[in-house]
Amino acid sequence: MNDHKKIILFDGVCNLCNTSIQFVIKHDKTDEFRYAALQSEVGQQLTSERGIDTSTVDSIVLIDPGVAYYTKSDAALEIGSNLKGYRTLSKFFKLFPVGFRNMIYDFVARNRYKWYGKQDACMIPTPELQAKFL
């Protein structure tokens, strides 16, 4: 693994999560991120090493190697703060208390399969994107 890249762990069977990852890939002009499904062996290893309980955090985790890891709304806003054109929006939403942000985040996370659907298996990246996935 490349130690200086930030790693986004996501729910690999969630259509909303997969669409979000495609969005990040498209807007990640500086190649900041690498990706892995939470359900993958790598995802399980990374969460286990950090003591992250995937039964309570099952939709997004951002690992910033050597610094910290972020979950829920903090992860989403940290990701946004690394994408050109979305930094200001992330800064604005960080003004809201984390409890309030996570309440909204959890509401969407609880309903994501119902609203956006679910795949039978994790997405398979195209050959061009394969190097970005762990």
Secondary structure, 3 states (H helix, E strand, C coil): CCCCCEEEEECCCEHHHHHHHHHHHHHCCCCCEEEEECCCHHHHHHHHHCCCCCCCCCCEEEEECCCEEEEHHHHHHHHHHCCCCCHHHHHHHHCCCHHHHHHHHHHHHHHHHHHHCECCCCCCCCCCCHHHEC
